[in-house]
């Protein structure tokens, strides 16, 4: 049985974050930090409500430049502290199916010298969803957010 996921439905961000892995992990798992970097400017993150465990919630509310809220609800599927987060918007807390599944994201964090290898693999439920995500600016947006994450992580104790 082939368990390969089709590349035609996958987007990847793979880069080095020049901050310690423990600080990068904190930025991804602490609500007060998530709101400071998660959404690329000029958008912002208004709130973050997370329960960092398999089955726990991963909810954010983003705001566009006109002040309109954009809630995003999901759950963590896997949490390996300091190393790996897998989350999806296909389900909400209590494993309830969502109305509009879009992605399953796998984030990995590993040491690279004094920095962190940060890899985000975002799998989409359809080729059209991947195309929409690219057109929304996946590469520019996720890189801009990663720049914001890096700037914040450099300021943290860990």
N, C-alpha and C positions, 0 to 999 in steps of 0.2 A: 504494500500500500504506500502510495506516494503522499508525503505530508508537506511537500513544498507548497508555499503560498505563491500565487501568481504575481510576478513583478509588476504586471500591468495594473495592479490594485494597491501598490505599496509606494509610500514616499519615505525617504530616509534623510535624516540630518545626523551627521557624524563629525564632531569637531572637538577640539581641546578647549576646556574652560580653565583659565589661569587662576584657579582658586582650589583650595583643598577639597577633596571629595566629601568630607563630613559637612563642610559649609554648603556645597552644592546640594547635598541631600536635604539639609535643613531648609533650603529655599524651596524645595519641591514638597515638603511635608508639613510645614508650619503655616497655618492660615494667615497669620500676621505678616509673614514674609511673602507668601504667594501673591497677595494683593499688591505688593510693591514692584513686581517684575513680570508677572505672567502674561500680560497682554501688551503687544507692541504699541507704543505711542503712535498716533494721538488717541487711540483707544485706551481704556483703563479697566482695571479689575476692581469692582466695587465691593465684592465680598467673596470669601472663600470659607467653605464649611467642609472639612475633611475628617474622616475616621480612617486612619492609615492602617488598614488590615484587609486581608482578603474578604470581600463582601461588604467592606465599609464604603461609605459615601465619598465621592469626589465631586463636589458641587462648587461652581463659581458663577458669579454674575458679572459679565463684562458690560462696559458702557461704550457706545460709539461716540464720536465727536459731537453729535447733536444731543447727547444726553439720554438716548434711548437704551434701556436695559436689555441685555441678551443673556438670559439664564441658561446654564449648561449643567445638566445633572448626569451623574454616572456612578460607577462603582469601581473599586480596585478588584482585580481578578487575582493578582499575585503581588505580594510584598516580600522582598528579601532585603532587610534593613541594610542601608548603605550601598546596595548593589543593583537593585532591580525593582522597578514599579511597572505593573501592567494594569491599565485601566480602560474602560469602555463607556460609551454613552448608549450602548445597546440595552443596558439594564440600569435600573435605579435601585436604591437601597431595598433590601429584601428580595433581590433578584427578580424584580418586576420588570417585564419587557417594556422598553420605551417606545414611544410612538414614531420616532425618527432615528433609527440607528445609523451612525455615520462612520465611526472609527473604533478600532482597538489599537491602543498605543502601548508600545513596550519601550521603556527607558532603561538604559544600563549606564552605570557609573563605575569607572575603574581608575586606579591610580596611574598617572603617567608623569613620572618625575615628581615635581611638586605641584602638578596640575591634575586635572580630571579629564579623562576621555569620556565624553558625553555622547551617547548615541540614542537617537529617537527613531524608532521604526513604527510608522503609522500605516496600519492596514485598513482598507476601506471595504465597505460592504458591496460595492460595485465599481466598475470602471468609471461610470459617470460620476460617482461620489469622489473618486480620486481626481478626476478632471476638474470638478468644481472646487476641490480643495486647492489644487494647483492654481486655478484662476483667481481664487480668493487671496492668493499670495503666500502659499505655504512656505516656500523657501525663504523669501524675504522676511515674512512675519515670524517664523520660528527662529531664524537667525537673529532678528532684532530682539526678540524676547530673550534669546540666549545671551546676547550682549548685555541686556538689562540684568539677567540672572548673574552673570559673571561680575558685573560692577557691584551688585549687592553682596554676593558671596565673599568678595574680597574684603568687605568691611566687618564680617562676622567673626565672633569667637566660635570655636568648635570643640 
